[in-house]
Amino acid sequence: MKIQMVLNKIKQEKGLEVFNNTKELEKLIDKELPGGSLEKRMAFNAIDAGITSKLQQVIDEKMTPDAGVYTVYAVLKSDFGLSDIAAKTAISYFLPVYGISDSYLNEINDNRSQNKMKKKSKFKPIAVFFVVLLLIGTGTFAAYQLLYVNKDLNANEKDRHTPSATTKKEENNQIFLKDLPGLDGQDYEIQDEIKDSYGNTYFDAIEVTADNGGAATGILNGNYSNLKGSIVISEKTDSKSLMDFAIFADDKPVFVLTDLSKQNEPQSFDIDLSGISELTIKTSANSVIGCKVDIVDAKLTKSEQKNGTEEYVRLIELPQVDVQESKIEERLFKDTYGNLHNNDILLNASGKGYSVYNLNGQYAKFTGQIVCSDDTNSKALMTIRIYLDDELVKEYKNIDKTKEPQIIELDVKDKKIIKFTSLSQDEAILNSICYVVDDKLTK
């Protein structure tokens, strides 16, 4: 049962008053939704943060027809200090209980966009005013002198920077990463000018908001051989921020930085992309608001000839036949050994979680890993089983938080269904969770 359905049922049976009683509310949720699902854990975190006891007050006092849900969202961030994701999660779970439309996300994003536009345009009239004063104050003669001095300087500058044939060839063979056709993602934007925490200025930076799980993906199709650039931390980043950053080439990590803070110096990267079909950039951060990572001076070098690429499919791309207490999470995921992965499939063994996918007999080999994370309960002891067409083909016993990653390699030729199941030695232990990562199906 989904958490929103549980909350609505509690509201119907007990009334809104129970939402002001934290302990009673958690008991009711626990009764309706046994186990340690991710949704349940996130709901409990919101309750423990005082959301339910304050939300009605915020709605009554702050939410007017003119203000709308964005005001509630802003108050949750400013008064409670919630991150962007935490505020949206709290609203997603609890606002519908108060009969408010779930179209809040569009409203929030629209308001954020309008605020950004206002900030960008705020100083234009002032800038124009000072330019006019400067032209008047300079005078005709000074302007005349400046014109011809600059003309000579520009001529000399042109002589000094006339590119060689080699330089021209390199420039023609490169494009900026920001200009890669089809580059797309979430919570990133191209900044005309940024300054890092060390006071260095850069232009045309790709700025990723890590506390929102900012990410970007570009299709290479084997047309590029190399990517060079640098990672810097924006001066706008909060001093308490800790961030992870990774670049994946066909879902393999090729450049990884963990526990980044404002004190980190610029980090350069030089990545071989020969034969790579897809480039993915992902970030994550602690709950602090304002974690900004910037990719600067990033250039792709085109291949002289197109290289062959690996053809594979992730489970997220397949039809999901059935699921219980399991969830595909599109994010930058860190396991207990500090390794970063592009996405994960969560299996909640406390609730006998399972996930079933349709192979349709189209693949020959499946590979992946089973890992745990910092969210895994230290007391958890789990068993993971993998079935092909209802036949048990692999069993991993005694999976706990300290267990090293378990490698999966399966022959799936002509198989129609693959099923992952999870069992906990003690179902009363919440957060008995593990994950399938680096999953790949090849023909």
Secondary structure, DSSP 4 states (H G I P E B T S, - for coil): --HHHHHHHHHHHH-GGGGG-HHHHHHHHHHHS-S--HHHHHHHHHHHTTHHHHHHHHHHHH--TTT-HHHHHHHHHHHH---HHHHHHHHHHHGGGGT--TTHHHHHHHHHHHHHHHHHHTTHHHHHHHHHHHHHHH-HHHHHHHHHHHHHHHHHHHHHTPPPHHHHHHHHTEEEGGG-TT-EEESEEEEEEEEBTTS-EEEEEEEEEGGGT-EEEEE-TT-EEEEEEEEEEBTTS-TT--EEEEEEETTEEEEEEEEE-TTPPPEEEEEE-TT--EEEEEEEE-S-S--EEEEEEEEEEEPSSPPP----B-GGGS-EEEEESEEEEEEEEE-TTS-EEEEEEEEEGGGT-EEEEE-TT--SEEEEEEE--TTS-TT--EEEEEEETTEEEEEEEEE-TTPPPEEEEEE-TT--EEEEEEEES-TTSTT-EEEEEEEEEE-
